[in-house]
Structures are given as structure tokens and as C-alpha cells.
Amino acid sequence: MKLPNKITSYKESSLSKFPTILECIQDREMTPLELYVKMEKYFDSFSDYIETLDYLFALNRISLNPDIGRITYVI
């Protein structure tokens, strides 16, 4: 996880991407690929995107519905 420090600014960190992802899925469910297409410009690589989703999942801010394969916002 890219945390802000002396070398990495907050804007470049994974933490800065959390609100952007949550705002995007707040009103509707999306597949991970659909979400990536919308969020691609905010990430340096696909692995950074997946890592950010992992942290949001671990923090219980998003969930994945395995039946339909969609990410949902957890209130």
C-alpha cells in the first residue's frame, strides 16, 4: 500500500483513491472491470487498483457479491 510519507505525496498514495472509488459505486453496483475502466486514469497500474480494492474490502467499505460478480458500497 502506498502510504503518504516524505517521498510519496498524499495525492499519489492509495488513501487518496478511496473516496473516488466509493463515490463511483455509491449509487450502483459495478463489476471490478467496469469500475477499473472508470477509475483507470487515477491509477499507475492495475495492481495498484486491485491493492486499493483489497484495502477497501478489508476496511469493510465495499463488498463483492459473488453471485453476480459486482462490487457494492457498504453503508
Secondary structure, DSSP 8 states (H G I E B T S, - for coil): ----SSSS-TTTSSGGGHHHHHHHHSSS-B-HHHHHHHHGGG-SSHHHHHHHHHHHHHTTSEEEETTTTEEEE--
